[in-house]
Amino acid sequence: MSDLLSGLDALGLGDLKDMQLYEKAEEKGNDTGAEVKQEKKQQEQDFLFDKTYTCPICNKIFKSHTVKAGKIKMKGTDTDLRPRYDQLDMIKYEVIACPHCGYAALLRYFPYLIATQKKAIIEKICTSYKSRDDETEYYTYEDALERFKLALVNAIVKGAKSSEKAYICLKTAWLLRGQAEGLDLKSPDYQEKVKTIKAQEKDFLKNALEGFMTARQTEEYPMCGMDEATIDYLIASMAIEFEQYEVTSRLLSSILTSSTANPRMKDKARDLRDTVLKKIRESN
């Protein structure tokens, strides 16, 4: 699965790195110096607190860093709706991971498991997971990426819906984008690092696109807490990255003619339509 699940060896889950993310259709019926690091660490931890959770798999109690509500301000969004904040990257804190058994998921999915899912996670995750007690005062991008990959492999193992797996992939792509933006421009290997991270981001975006397109045909709304217009917009914006302009145009037209899409989403759809028309002209 390319590099989507690479790096899980340290958690004892290296044997799961080649798992298939989505079932095939036919099968289904910054390194800026110690001083800067310390400054960032002190600033970021001021916006965090430790929230207590009970793991639905092993029933053990643990704490996870959580962003204090109302303490940070959003400064805008990217074209694909990735939120950007002034003080820190909130996406780093969206995965809840049990340090005892290895169960992990996005917060909205964490408590909700059925018996068969628990059984699969215990057999394929918990039995191999290497418990670690290395909680830091804040999560670096490397820490967060490991947690997102752990959430993704859990989602695959438990047979999660395509939308959940796609949502994890989308947010992992956003996480990687934030990591690239935070790199030290003066680092001698800056260009190499950016190239590597951008390649990973595109890989996760591609899988997010595939998953949401499948979910759109097989699942009901709301999906991942989003309505139909928002999902269509997300798919349209990701499709542009892979030059699937027909997909983008079709979905944007659906949003613009929808009687239920809100005015804000229609405005975004119009802006994105202008972008895709420009790209189509350039490609011709």
C-alpha positions as CSV (number, residue, x, y, z in Angstrom):
1,M,0.0,0.0,0.0
2,S,2.8,2.3,-0.9
3,D,3.9,4.2,2.2
4,L,0.5,4.7,3.8
5,L,1.2,2.3,6.7
6,S,5.0,2.5,6.7
7,G,6.6,3.1,10.1
8,L,4.4,0.8,12.1
9,D,7.3,-1.6,12.9
10,A,8.2,0.4,16.0
11,L,4.7,-0.4,17.3
12,G,5.1,-4.1,16.6
13,L,2.6,-3.9,13.7
14,G,5.1,-4.1,10.8
15,D,3.3,-7.3,9.4
16,L,0.2,-5.1,8.8
17,K,1.9,-2.5,6.6
18,D,0.9,-4.2,3.3
19,M,-2.9,-4.5,4.1
20,Q,-5.3,-3.5,1.4
21,L,-7.0,-0.2,2.3
22,Y,-10.2,-0.6,0.2
23,E,-11.7,-3.9,-1.1
24,K,-11.6,-4.2,-4.9
25,A,-14.9,-3.7,-6.6
26,E,-14.9,-7.3,-8.0
27,E,-14.4,-8.7,-4.6
28,K,-17.5,-7.2,-3.1
29,G,-20.6,-8.0,-4.2
30,N,11.0,20.4,11.9
31,D,14.2,20.5,12.6
32,T,15.1,24.2,13.3
33,G,17.5,23.9,16.2
34,A,17.0,23.1,19.9
35,E,16.2,26.7,20.8
36,V,13.4,27.0,18.3
37,K,12.1,23.6,19.2
38,Q,11.9,24.6,22.9
39,E,10.1,27.8,22.0
40,K,7.5,25.9,19.9
41,K,7.1,23.3,22.7
42,Q,6.3,25.9,25.3
43,Q,3.9,27.8,23.1
44,E,2.0,24.7,21.9
45,Q,1.6,23.1,25.3
46,D,-0.1,26.2,26.6
47,F,-3.1,25.4,24.3
48,L,-3.4,21.8,25.4
49,F,-4.8,19.8,28.3
50,D,-4.9,16.1,29.0
51,K,-8.3,14.5,28.5
52,T,-9.2,11.1,30.1
53,Y,-10.5,8.3,27.9
54,T,-11.5,4.7,28.6
55,C,-10.4,2.3,25.9
56,P,-13.3,0.3,24.4
57,I,-11.0,-2.6,23.7
58,C,-8.9,-3.1,26.9
59,N,-11.0,-1.0,29.2
60,K,-7.9,0.8,30.6
61,I,-8.0,4.5,31.4
62,F,-5.5,6.8,29.7
63,K,-5.0,10.4,28.9
64,S,-4.5,12.1,25.5
65,H,-3.5,15.6,24.6
66,T,-6.5,17.7,23.6
67,V,-6.7,21.3,22.3
68,K,-8.4,23.7,24.7
69,A,-11.8,24.8,23.3
70,G,-11.9,28.5,22.2
71,K,-8.1,29.0,22.8
72,I,-7.0,29.0,19.1
73,K,-8.3,31.0,16.2
74,M,-8.8,29.7,12.6
75,K,-7.2,31.9,10.0
76,G,-8.7,30.3,7.0
77,T,-9.1,27.1,4.9
78,D,-7.4,25.6,1.9
79,T,-9.3,24.8,-1.2
80,D,-10.0,21.3,0.0
81,L,-11.4,22.7,3.4
82,R,-8.3,22.0,5.4
83,P,-8.5,24.4,8.4
84,R,-5.5,26.6,9.3
85,Y,-4.9,28.0,12.7
86,D,-2.6,30.7,14.1
87,Q,-1.3,29.0,17.2
88,L,-0.9,25.3,16.3
89,D,-2.1,22.6,13.9
90,M,-5.2,21.1,15.5
91,I,-5.1,18.1,13.1
92,K,-2.2,16.7,15.1
93,Y,-4.6,16.1,18.0
94,E,-7.5,14.4,16.2
95,V,-6.5,10.8,16.7
96,I,-7.1,9.1,20.1
97,A,-4.8,6.2,20.6
98,C,-4.7,3.8,23.5
99,P,-1.1,3.4,24.7
100,H,-1.9,0.0,26.3
101,C,-3.4,-2.1,23.5
102,G,-2.8,-0.1,20.2
103,Y,-6.5,0.7,19.4
104,A,-6.7,4.1,17.7
105,A,-9.3,6.1,15.8
106,L,-10.4,9.6,15.0
107,L,-12.3,11.0,18.0
108,R,-15.7,10.8,16.4
109,Y,-15.3,7.0,15.9
110,F,-13.3,6.1,18.9
111,P,-16.0,4.8,21.3
112,Y,-18.1,3.0,18.7
113,L,-17.2,-0.6,18.0
114,I,-19.3,-3.8,17.6
115,A,-18.2,-7.2,18.9
116,T,-16.8,-8.4,15.6
117,Q,-14.7,-5.3,15.2
118,K,-13.3,-5.6,18.8
119,K,-12.4,-9.3,18.1
120,A,-10.5,-8.4,14.9
121,I,-8.6,-5.6,16.6
122,I,-7.7,-7.8,19.6
123,E,-6.4,-10.5,17.3
124,K,-4.6,-8.4,14.7
125,I,-3.5,-5.3,16.6
126,C,-3.4,-5.9,20.4
127,T,-1.6,-9.2,20.2
128,S,1.4,-7.6,18.4
129,Y,1.3,-4.0,19.6
130,K,4.3,-2.9,21.6
131,S,3.1,-0.7,24.5
132,R,5.1,2.4,25.0
133,D,5.1,4.9,27.8
134,D,6.7,7.8,26.0
135,E,4.0,10.5,26.2
136,T,5.5,13.9,25.3
137,E,4.2,17.4,26.3
138,Y,3.0,17.9,22.8
139,Y,2.8,16.0,19.5
140,T,5.4,16.6,16.8
141,Y,4.3,16.0,13.2
142,E,6.2,12.7,13.4
143,D,4.2,11.7,16.5
144,A,0.9,12.7,14.9
145,L,1.7,10.9,11.6
146,E,2.4,7.7,13.5
147,R,-0.9,8.0,15.4
148,F,-2.8,8.6,12.1
149,K,-1.2,5.5,10.5
150,L,-2.2,3.5,13.6
151,A,-5.8,4.8,13.3
152,L,-5.8,3.8,9.6
153,V,-4.5,0.3,10.2
154,N,-7.1,-0.1,12.9
155,A,-9.8,1.1,10.5
156,I,-8.7,-1.5,7.9
157,V,-8.6,-4.3,10.5
158,K,-12.1,-3.6,11.9
159,G,-13.6,-3.3,8.4
160,A,-14.6,0.3,8.7
161,K,-16.7,2.0,6.1
162,S,-15.0,3.5,3.1
163,S,-15.9,7.0,4.3
164,E,-14.1,6.5,7.7
165,K,-10.9,5.2,6.0
166,A,-11.1,8.0,3.4
167,Y,-11.6,10.6,6.1
168,I,-8.4,9.4,7.9
169,C,-6.5,9.5,4.6
170,L,-7.8,13.1,4.0
171,K,-6.8,14.3,7.4
172,T,-3.4,12.6,7.1
173,A,-2.8,14.4,3.9
174,W,-3.7,17.7,5.7
175,L,-1.3,16.8,8.4
176,L,1.5,16.2,5.9
177,R,0.8,19.5,4.3
178,G,1.1,21.2,7.6
179,Q,4.4,19.4,8.2
180,A,5.8,20.7,4.9
181,E,4.7,24.2,5.7
182,G,6.6,24.1,9.0
183,L,9.9,23.0,7.6
184,D,12.9,25.2,8.1
185,L,13.5,27.0,4.8
186,K,17.2,27.3,5.6
187,S,17.7,23.6,6.1
188,P,20.2,22.2,3.6
189,D,17.9,19.3,2.8
190,Y,14.8,21.5,2.7
191,Q,13.9,20.7,-1.0
192,E,14.4,17.0,-0.5
193,K,12.2,16.9,2.6
194,V,9.4,18.9,0.9
195,K,9.5,16.6,-2.1
196,T,9.2,13.5,0.1
197,I,6.4,14.9,2.2
198,K,4.5,16.2,-0.8
199,A,4.7,12.8,-2.4
200,Q,3.2,11.2,0.8
201,E,0.5,13.9,0.9
202,K,-0.5,13.1,-2.7
203,D,-0.6,9.4,-2.0
204,F,-3.0,9.9,0.9
205,L,-5.1,12.3,-1.1
206,K,-5.4,9.8,-3.9
207,N,-6.7,7.2,-1.4
208,A,-9.1,9.7,0.2
209,L,-10.5,10.5,-3.2
210,E,-11.0,6.8,-4.0
211,G,-12.7,6.1,-0.7
212,F,-15.1,9.1,-0.8
213,M,-16.1,8.3,-4.4
214,T,-16.9,4.7,-3.2
215,A,-18.7,5.9,-0.1
216,R,-20.8,8.4,-2.2
217,Q,-22.3,5.4,-4.1
218,T,-22.8,3.1,-1.1
219,E,-23.4,5.1,2.1
220,E,-26.0,7.4,3.4
221,Y,-25.6,11.1,4.6
222,P,-24.5,12.6,6.8
223,M,-21.1,11.1,6.1
224,C,-18.2,11.8,8.6
225,G,-20.5,14.5,9.9
226,M,-20.8,16.2,6.5
227,D,-23.8,16.7,4.2
228,E,-24.0,15.7,0.5
229,A,-22.9,19.1,-0.8
230,T,-19.8,19.1,1.4
231,I,-18.8,15.6,0.4
232,D,-19.3,16.5,-3.3
233,Y,-17.2,19.6,-2.9
234,L,-14.4,17.6,-1.2
235,I,-14.3,15.0,-4.0
236,A,-14.4,17.8,-6.6
237,S,-11.4,19.6,-5.0
238,M,-9.4,16.4,-4.7
239,A,-10.2,15.3,-8.3
240,I,-8.5,18.5,-9.6
241,E,-5.2,17.3,-8.1
242,F,-5.4,14.2,-10.3
243,E,-6.7,16.0,-13.4
244,Q,-10.1,14.4,-13.2
245,Y,-11.7,17.5,-14.5
246,E,-14.9,15.8,-15.6
247,V,-15.6,14.5,-12.1
248,T,-15.0,18.0,-10.7
249,S,-17.2,19.7,-13.2
250,R,-20.1,17.2,-12.7
251,L,-20.0,17.5,-8.9
252,L,-19.8,21.3,-8.9
253,S,-22.7,21.5,-11.2
254,S,-24.7,19.3,-8.8
255,I,-23.9,21.6,-5.9
256,L,-24.7,24.8,-7.8
257,T,-28.1,23.4,-8.9
258,S,-28.9,21.9,-5.5
259,S,-31.9,23.2,-3.5
260,T,-30.3,22.1,-0.2
261,A,-26.7,23.3,-0.5
262,N,-26.1,26.4,1.5
263,P,-25.0,29.7,-0.1
264,R,-21.5,29.5,1.4
265,M,-20.9,26.1,-0.2
266,K,-22.3,27.3,-3.5
267,D,-19.8,30.3,-3.4
268,K,-16.9,27.8,-2.8
269,A,-18.2,25.7,-5.7
270,R,-18.2,28.8,-8.0
271,D,-14.7,29.6,-7.1
272,L,-13.6,26.0,-7.6
273,R,-15.4,26.0,-11.0
274,D,-13.3,29.0,-12.1
275,T,-10.2,27.2,-11.0
276,V,-11.0,24.0,-13.0
277,L,-12.0,26.0,-16.1
278,K,-8.6,27.7,-16.0
279,K,-6.8,24.4,-15.6
280,I,-8.8,22.9,-18.5
281,R,-7.8,25.9,-20.7
282,E,-4.2,25.5,-19.7
283,S,-4.2,21.8,-20.5
284,N,-5.6,22.4,-23.9
